[in-house]
Amino acid sequence: MRGKIMKLFSISEKESKYFNDKEGFIEIESCPVGGMICTEHLAFINKKIRFARSHWLNKNFVLAIEELKIAYYKTAEINEPSCVQCAALFRTTITNSMEAIHDDLKDMTTGFFRAKRFQSSYELAAITLKEFKEGI
């Protein structure tokens, strides 16, 4: 019994270590201009992704989707020629997070044990994901 309980605690401990609030979700490894142009944008985007993840884990999908939308549209402000590839990477990362939320909601709203209360969130996620894939 104790082993099962410890196993549960170790999972939550790994989650909290892996998603550290002090570390960025997206980090710059190499940048031609040293990351000086998009530092503020990246900090804001990381904060929004972190908030979205927190809302997602708490099953507050509407707020998670809204946080990701804000982060996605913030990438449009990065328009320096040397930062275009980074902005595209940021958008791809945000879109992948949105796809994960969409897939999670799809699993929750289909099947025998479906939850109708998440249907509107699933539809919002589908619309938002379509917006992301069509681009800015």
C-alpha positions in Angstrom: 0.0 0.0 0.0 2.8 2.4 0.9 4.5 1.8 -2.4 1.3 2.8 -4.3 1.0 6.0 -2.3 4.6 6.9 -2.8 4.3 6.3 -6.5 1.4 8.8 -6.6 3.5 11.4 -4.8 6.5 10.9 -7.0 4.4 11.6 -10.1 3.3 14.9 -8.7 6.8 15.7 -7.6 8.1 15.1 -11.1 5.4 17.3 -12.6 6.3 20.2 -10.3 10.0 19.8 -11.1 9.6 19.5 -14.8 7.3 22.6 -15.1 9.3 25.0 -12.9 7.7 28.5 -12.8 11.2 30.1 -12.8 12.3 28.4 -16.0 10.9 29.4 -19.4 8.8 27.0 -21.3 10.6 28.2 -24.4 14.3 29.1 -24.1 16.6 30.7 -26.6 19.6 28.5 -27.3 21.3 30.4 -30.2 20.3 33.7 -31.6 22.1 35.8 -34.2 21.4 39.0 -32.2 21.9 37.4 -28.8 18.2 37.3 -27.9 18.1 41.0 -27.1 15.1 41.8 -29.4 12.6 39.3 -28.3 13.5 39.0 -24.6 10.4 40.8 -23.3 8.1 39.0 -25.8 9.5 35.6 -24.9 9.1 36.3 -21.1 5.4 37.3 -21.8 4.8 34.2 -24.0 6.4 31.9 -21.5 4.2 33.4 -18.7 1.1 32.9 -20.8 2.0 29.3 -21.7 2.7 28.6 -18.0 -0.7 30.1 -17.0 -2.4 28.0 -19.8 -0.8 24.9 -18.5 -1.9 25.6 -15.0 -5.5 26.2 -16.1 -5.4 23.1 -18.3 -4.3 20.9 -15.4 -7.1 22.4 -13.3 -9.6 21.6 -16.1 -10.4 25.3 -16.7 -10.1 24.9 -20.5 -11.6 28.2 -21.5 -9.0 30.2 -19.6 -6.2 27.9 -20.9 -7.4 28.5 -24.5 -7.6 32.3 -23.9 -4.0 32.4 -22.5 -2.7 30.5 -25.5 -4.5 32.9 -27.9 -2.9 35.9 -26.2 0.5 34.2 -26.4 -0.1 33.3 -30.1 -1.1 36.8 -31.1 1.8 38.3 -29.1 4.2 36.5 -31.5 2.8 38.7 -34.3 4.7 41.6 -32.6 8.0 39.9 -33.3 8.7 41.2 -36.8 12.4 41.8 -37.0 13.9 39.9 -40.0 16.4 38.0 -37.7 13.5 36.9 -35.4 11.0 35.6 -37.9 12.2 32.0 -37.5 12.0 32.3 -33.7 8.5 33.7 -33.9 7.5 30.8 -36.1 8.9 28.4 -33.6 7.0 30.1 -30.8 3.8 29.8 -32.8 4.5 26.1 -33.5 5.0 25.5 -29.8 1.8 27.3 -28.9 -0.1 25.4 -31.6 1.2 22.1 -30.3 -0.1 23.0 -26.8 -3.4 23.9 -28.3 -3.6 20.6 -30.1 -2.9 18.8 -26.8 -5.8 20.6 -25.2 -8.0 19.9 -28.2 -7.1 16.2 -28.1 -7.7 16.1 -24.3 -11.1 17.7 -24.8 -12.0 15.4 -27.7 -11.3 12.4 -25.5 -13.4 13.8 -22.7 -16.4 14.7 -24.9 -16.6 11.4 -26.9 -17.2 7.8 -25.9 -19.4 6.2 -23.4 -18.3 8.3 -20.4 -18.3 11.6 -22.2 -18.7 14.8 -20.3 -21.2 17.2 -21.9 -20.0 20.1 -19.8 -16.8 20.3 -21.8 -18.5 20.3 -25.2 -18.4 24.1 -25.5 -14.7 24.1 -24.5 -14.1 21.5 -27.2 -15.8 23.6 -29.8 -13.8 26.7 -28.7 -10.6 24.7 -28.9 -11.4 23.5 -32.4 -12.1 27.1 -33.6 -9.0 28.4 -32.0 -6.9 25.6 -33.4 -8.2 26.3 -36.9 -7.3 30.0 -36.4 -3.8 29.1 -35.4 -3.3 26.7 -38.4 -4.6 29.4 -40.8 -1.9 31.7 -39.4 -1.7 35.3 -38.5 
